[in-house]
């Protein structure tokens, strides 16, 4: 089953520095029909104004993946990790038994990103952070593993039986994926337009996939895709 979730129907939050759009219930937005998809708990589409961001705050027992769409985000945490992640690249923070961090747009332009939270296999454990470059040319017309529970394809490692995948698709190209029985999928179009099993998806739309499903994506425009496959 595929549940198309147009961008205009997402939850919303606005203040003077943050424009947030929620694919699932989060903070002050609550929808009992959108509490997550399997172990995937949060997918936020954030626009952060220049020289602003999330001040130091804490997390525990969550795998937090940040996919930067434009601009860059600067990370600092209580373990001494510091890093700047640019557009198209990915960072992962395993909150473990507790970590404090800040995420700051130190740039002179807006930063746009997806923040994805996945519940871990087990609560607690040692926290950690890492980032990697994923050139879009390396995922043209095919899936690249950005983060996974096994570190396959030299991906970033998360504490869950899950994969975070990325792909770019040119107009007229097709791409397939098999969602296996007992697993869950969630796909968000970062840019462009595609047809997903006959459903037209525009930039920043989401689609929840439950049950066994053969997916076929057709590029209606040049497109950038992020997909989570999880228990």
C-alpha positions as CSV (number, residue, x, y, z in Angstrom):
1,X,0.0,0.0,0.0
2,X,1.2,3.5,-0.9
3,X,-0.1,6.5,1.0
4,X,0.9,9.7,-0.9
5,X,1.4,12.7,1.4
6,X,1.5,16.0,-0.5
7,X,3.8,18.7,0.9
8,X,0.9,21.1,1.4
9,X,-0.7,18.6,3.8
10,X,2.2,18.2,6.2
11,X,2.3,19.6,9.7
12,X,3.7,23.1,10.1
13,X,5.7,25.2,12.5
14,X,7.0,28.7,11.9
15,X,9.1,31.2,13.8
16,X,11.5,34.0,12.9
17,X,14.4,31.6,12.1
18,X,12.8,28.2,11.4
19,X,10.3,27.0,8.8
20,X,9.5,23.4,9.7
21,X,7.3,20.9,7.9
22,X,6.4,17.6,9.6
23,X,5.7,14.3,7.8
24,X,4.9,12.7,11.2
25,X,3.6,13.9,14.5
26,X,6.2,16.1,16.1
27,X,6.4,18.8,18.8
28,X,3.0,20.7,18.7
29,X,1.8,18.9,15.6
30,X,-0.2,15.7,16.4
31,X,-1.9,13.4,13.9
32,X,-2.8,9.9,15.3
33,X,-2.7,8.6,11.7
34,X,0.9,9.8,11.3
35,X,2.9,8.6,14.3
36,X,5.7,7.0,12.3
37,X,6.4,4.2,9.8
38,X,7.9,1.1,11.5
39,X,11.0,2.2,13.3
40,X,11.0,5.5,11.5
41,X,9.6,8.1,13.9
42,X,10.4,11.6,12.5
43,X,10.9,13.2,9.1
44,X,11.2,16.9,9.3
45,X,11.7,19.2,6.3
46,X,13.4,22.3,7.8
47,X,14.5,25.7,6.4
48,X,16.9,27.5,8.7
49,X,17.7,31.2,8.3
50,X,21.3,32.4,8.1
51,X,23.3,32.6,11.3
52,X,20.7,30.8,13.4
53,X,19.7,27.3,14.4
54,X,19.1,24.9,17.2
55,X,20.9,25.8,20.4
56,X,22.4,23.0,22.6
57,X,19.8,20.5,23.6
58,X,19.8,16.8,24.5
59,X,18.7,13.5,23.0
60,X,18.9,9.8,24.0
61,X,18.0,6.5,22.3
62,X,17.5,7.8,18.8
63,X,19.4,7.5,15.5
64,X,19.2,11.0,13.9
65,X,20.1,11.4,10.2
66,X,20.5,14.8,8.6
67,X,20.3,15.1,4.8
68,X,21.3,18.6,3.7
69,X,19.4,19.8,0.6
70,X,21.0,23.3,0.3
71,X,23.5,25.4,2.2
72,X,25.3,23.7,5.1
73,X,24.8,22.8,8.8
74,X,27.4,23.0,11.5
75,X,27.3,20.4,14.3
76,X,28.8,20.5,17.8
77,X,28.2,18.0,20.6
78,X,29.1,17.2,24.1
79,X,31.6,14.5,23.0
80,X,33.8,17.1,21.3
81,X,32.6,16.4,17.7
82,X,32.4,19.3,15.4
83,X,31.6,19.2,11.7
84,X,30.1,21.1,8.8
85,X,27.9,19.1,6.4
86,X,27.1,20.6,3.0
87,X,24.3,20.1,0.4
88,X,23.9,16.5,-0.7
89,X,25.9,15.2,2.2
90,X,24.8,13.3,5.3
91,X,25.5,13.2,9.0
92,X,24.4,10.7,11.6
93,X,24.2,11.1,15.3
94,X,23.5,8.1,17.5
95,X,22.2,9.6,20.7
96,X,22.8,6.5,22.8
97,X,22.5,6.9,26.5
98,X,22.5,10.7,26.1
99,X,24.2,13.5,24.1
100,X,24.0,17.3,24.0
101,X,24.4,19.0,20.6
102,X,23.7,22.1,18.6
103,X,22.9,22.4,14.8
104,X,23.7,25.8,13.5
105,X,23.4,27.5,10.1
106,X,26.7,29.5,10.1
107,X,26.2,30.4,6.4
108,X,25.1,33.7,4.7
109,X,22.3,31.8,3.0
110,X,19.3,29.7,4.1
111,X,20.0,26.0,4.8
112,X,17.4,23.4,3.9
113,X,17.5,19.9,5.2
114,X,15.7,16.7,6.1
115,X,16.0,15.5,9.7
116,X,15.2,11.8,10.0
117,X,14.8,10.0,13.4
118,X,14.9,6.2,13.6
119,X,14.3,4.3,16.8
120,X,17.4,2.1,17.6
121,X,17.5,-1.6,18.0
122,X,18.1,-1.2,21.8
123,X,17.9,1.8,24.0
124,X,21.1,3.5,25.4
125,X,24.6,2.6,24.4
126,X,27.5,4.7,23.5
127,X,26.6,8.0,21.6
128,X,28.5,8.9,18.4
129,X,28.5,11.2,15.4
130,X,29.8,10.9,11.8
131,X,29.4,12.6,8.4
132,X,30.2,11.6,4.8
133,X,30.1,13.2,1.4
134,X,27.8,11.5,-1.1
135,X,28.4,13.1,-4.6
136,X,25.1,13.2,-6.5
137,X,26.9,11.9,-9.6
138,X,27.6,8.7,-7.8
139,X,23.9,8.0,-7.3
140,X,22.6,9.0,-10.8
141,X,20.0,6.5,-11.9
142,X,20.7,4.2,-9.0
143,X,20.3,3.8,-5.2
144,X,23.2,4.7,-3.0
145,X,23.2,3.6,0.7
146,X,23.7,6.7,2.8
147,X,23.2,5.1,6.2
148,X,22.5,1.5,7.3
149,X,22.7,-0.9,10.2
150,X,25.5,-2.8,8.5
151,X,27.7,0.0,7.0
152,X,27.3,-1.5,3.6
153,X,28.7,0.4,0.6
154,X,30.8,2.3,3.1
155,X,27.7,4.0,4.4
156,X,27.3,5.8,7.8
157,X,26.3,3.3,10.5
158,X,23.1,3.4,12.5
159,X,21.9,1.2,15.3
160,X,18.9,-0.3,13.5
161,X,17.9,-2.8,10.7
162,X,17.3,0.0,8.3
163,X,18.7,1.7,5.2
164,X,18.6,5.4,4.3
165,X,19.0,5.5,0.5
166,X,19.5,8.3,-2.0
167,X,19.2,8.6,-5.8
168,X,19.0,11.1,-8.5
169,X,16.8,10.5,-11.6
170,X,16.9,12.3,-14.9
171,X,13.7,13.1,-16.8
172,X,12.6,9.9,-18.6
173,X,14.7,7.5,-16.5
174,X,13.2,4.8,-14.3
175,X,14.3,3.3,-11.0
176,X,12.8,0.3,-9.1
177,X,12.8,-1.0,-5.5
178,X,11.3,-4.0,-3.8
179,X,9.8,-3.4,-0.3
180,X,9.8,-6.9,1.4
181,X,7.1,-8.4,3.5
182,X,7.3,-7.1,7.1
183,X,9.2,-4.0,6.3
184,X,8.2,-0.3,6.0
185,X,9.2,2.3,3.5
186,X,9.0,6.1,3.4
187,X,10.0,8.1,0.3
188,X,10.4,11.9,0.0
189,X,11.2,13.7,-3.1
190,X,13.9,16.3,-2.4
191,X,13.6,18.0,-5.8
192,X,11.9,17.6,-9.2
193,X,8.9,15.4,-10.0
194,X,8.4,11.7,-10.4
195,X,5.6,9.2,-11.0
196,X,5.6,6.5,-8.3
197,X,3.5,3.5,-9.3
198,X,1.2,5.9,-11.2
199,X,1.1,8.6,-8.5
200,X,2.5,11.9,-9.4
201,X,4.8,13.3,-6.7
202,X,6.1,16.8,-6.6
203,X,9.1,18.2,-4.7
204,X,8.9,17.6,-0.9
205,X,6.0,15.2,-1.1
206,X,6.2,12.0,0.9
207,X,4.9,8.5,0.4
208,X,4.5,5.9,3.1
209,X,4.8,2.3,1.9
210,X,3.6,-0.6,4.0
211,X,3.5,-4.3,3.1
212,X,5.1,-6.0,0.1
213,X,5.4,-3.5,-2.7
214,X,7.2,-3.3,-6.0
215,X,8.1,0.4,-6.6
216,X,8.7,2.0,-9.9
217,X,9.8,5.6,-10.1
218,X,9.7,7.5,-13.5
219,X,11.4,10.8,-13.8
220,X,8.9,13.5,-14.9
221,X,11.6,16.1,-14.2
222,X,15.2,15.7,-13.0
223,X,14.6,14.5,-9.5
224,X,16.4,13.9,-6.2
225,X,15.0,11.1,-3.9
226,X,15.6,10.0,-0.3
227,X,14.1,6.7,0.9
228,X,14.1,4.9,4.2
229,X,13.6,1.1,4.3
230,X,13.2,-0.2,7.9
231,X,11.7,-2.8,10.2
